Amino acid sequence: MINKRSVGLSILLTLVTCGLYGIYWFVKLTDEANALSGDHKTSGGTALLFTIITCGIYALFWSYQMGKKMYKAQERAGVPANDNSILYLVLTLFGVGIIAYAIIQSDINEILERANVAA
């Protein structure tokens, strides 16, 4: 089950825990985007492992792919779709991937809100 998550609180927890919550958030974002888009190629744990093995290079690919997955998820949910793949890639490239996480989480929250309204 996918639950809404506060973007501000997630950022705060990531900063307070010196990034540990950010790792958890990364895994959850991946798994939730997979569930919403129907694209289950790489789980959150696998994405984390690949990121560690490649010393962060996989995170660039992950960011781009998350943009594509979120676009697909938005289309499936009937929410106005935005392809933010390049934005996520650039943010991650410049070391502010947490902003990409926040945008992804915001999009997930919007999809969940629309689903609750429709239900």
Secondary structure, DSSP 8 states (H G I E B T S, - for coil): ------HHHHHHHHHHTTTHHHHHHHHHHHHHHHHHHT--SS-HHHHHHHHHHTTTHHHHHHHHHHHHHHHHHHHHHTS-----HHHHHHHHHTT-HHHHHHHHHHHHHHHHHHHHHH-
